[in-house]
Amino acid sequence: MSDDEPTERPSLEAVTEWDGGITWFAHPEEDAMRGSQALATERGVWVVDPLDADGLDDRLSDLGEVAGVVVIHDRHTRDAEAIAARHDVAVHVPDWMDLTREKLDDDPEPLEATLPGTNYEIHRLIDTDEWGEAVLVDEAGGTLFIMETLGTLPGFCEGDNDIGVHPALDETPEVLADYHPERILVGHGESIYEDGATKLAAALDAD
């Protein structure tokens, strides 16, 4: 899946509201169907692995004041720094994700066990020389952010499953079986907004 930056800033068109945030596609017509997320919390709005688009700031302001931008996959630095600069906030990266730091122009703020001021825990998913990925988990709220390992595009999914594991992975992270979310926010394809635990279990059984 390519995450090359677009040559021009598109208009924001495909936006889905969910309980606690929004998902948008800056380029809904592209094969990789790169999804971006924003979540509204008491601390403010956290923007996750984002692609920029005209009209995005208005949608974010509807949720509240932007508290920070988060990158949880090393190939998803995308437009994180541009959006953070526009809102005068920092880019935040899990403290162990060295691959991501190498792809940013400036040093990001390190994240440890939680997303500050929120119920979201930060868990290490994959940490190798070629792939660095964390997940954001709000168990009480039933929400899992997993932006690359899982996706809903046909290339990810086996049979009639609605979600599946990235085809480039030789092994599925065992920790995925510990999650039982209602919604699964992904970085490629339409996110899952209900019955996520059942759909995830089916994907893991098929892998």
N, C-alpha and C positions, 0 to 999 in steps of 0.2 A: 504494500500500500504506500503510495507516494504522498509525502506531506510537503512538497515544494510549495513555497509561498506564491500566492497569485500575483500577477503582474499589475493588477489594478484592484482598487477596493470595490467590491460588489455591493449591491443594495441588499438589505436584509429582507428576506421574503418568507422563508419557511421557518416558523417559530411555533413551538409547542409549549404551552404552559402546563406545569404539573404542580402538585402540592408541595411547595417549597422552592420552586425555581422555574427556569425555562431552559429549553434546548433549542438550538438554531443550527441551520445549515447555510453557510455563506455561499456555497456552490451546490445546491441540491441536485443539479444535473450531472455532476461528475461521478465516475465509476466508484471512486473511493468513498463517496458520500460522507465526508468528514463532519462529524457532529461536534458542537461545542456546548458547554453547559454553564449555567450560573445558578447559584443557590442563595436564597435569602435567609439570613440568620439574625439573631439579636445583635451580633457584632457588626453586621452589615452584609453586603453582597460580595460573595467570593466567586470569581470567574475562573473556570477550569478548562485548561487546554484550549484556549479560544482562537478562532479565526475572526478577523475584524470584518466589519461591514457597515455601510452607511445606515444610520438608524439604530445601530446597536446601543449607543449611549442613552437614547430615549427609552429603550426597553429596559435597560439596566436601572435607570432612574426610577422607573415604575416600581422596581423591587426595593429600592433604597439606595443608600450611599455605598459606593464600592469600597470595600475594606482591603482587598488585595486580589492578586492574580496567582493562581496555583498551576504548576505544571507537574503532572504525575506520570508522564511517559516521556522518555528521553527524545523521541522523535516528534514530540508535540509542542515544541517551543513556539511554533507557529507565529502568531502575532501578539504573544504574551507581553513582550517589552513595550510595544507601541501602545497597547491598551493601558498598561500600568502607568506609562508616562503621561498619558492623556488625563488620567484620573489622579495623578500624583500619589500613587501607591507603589508598593514593592511587588516584585515577582517573588513568590515563595516556592521552594523546592525541598522535598525531604532531604534531611541532612546527609544521607548516604548515597544520594543519586549523583555521582560524579559525572556520569555521561551527560546528564542534562546541563550541569554547570558549564561544561566545555562548549556547549552550543549557544550559550547566552553571552551577550556582549559585556554585561555587568554582573557582579557577584549578587546572586539572589539571597533572600532571607532564608535561613534554614528552618525546616519544620521538623518537629520531633514526634511525639506520640499522638498529638491531636491538632486539629485545625483550630487556631486560637479563637476562643469565645463561642465555640460551637459544640455540638454533640458528635461531630465527625471524628472518628479515629483514623489514623494513618497507619496502614499495614504494608510491610514490604511484600511484594508479590514475586518479582523477578529481579535478580541483581547479578548480572554477568558482564563480561567485557563487551558484549554486543547488544544487551537489552536491559534497560533499567525501567522498572514500572512499580508504582505503588497503587494502592486502592484507598478510596475514602469510604468509610462505613459508618452509617448511623443505624445501629441495630434497632433502637427504639422507634425510629421513624421509618424503618423498613426500606432504606435507600442504600444502594451500592453503586459507587462510581468505579468503573473499570474500563479504561479508555482504549485498550489495544488488544489485550489477551482475549477478550470476548467481543463479538460483533454480531450483527444481524444480517449482513450481506450474504448473498448466496454462497460465496466462497468460504464462509465460515460454517455454514449450517449443514448438518447431515439430514438427509431425508426431509421430513416435514417439520423439523424443529424450527422454532422461531429465533433461536440464538445458538451460537456455537463458538468453538475455540479457534483462534487464529491458525490458519493452515501452515504457517512457518514454524510453529512450535512442535518440537519432537515429543515433548512431555507436557502434560497438563498439570499446572500447579495443584498439588494435593489440597492446599488450603481452601480452594474454591468450594469444596464439599462442606465446609463449615459455615457458609453463608446461606441465609434463607430470606432474601429480600423480597419485598413487594414490587419494587421497581429497580431496574438495572439501567444505569445511564452509561452509554457506550460512545466510543469515538468514531465508529464507522457503522453507518446504517441507522435506522430508526431505533430509538431506545425502547425498552420494555417498561410500561407504566403500571402493569397489574399482573398478578400471578407470577411474579418473577422467580420465586423459589421452585415452583413446579417446572417452569421452562428451563431453569438452570439445571435442575436435576436430570431432566431428559437429555440435555446437551452433554452432560458429563457421562451419562450412561452410554451415549452413542460414541463417545470419543475412544 
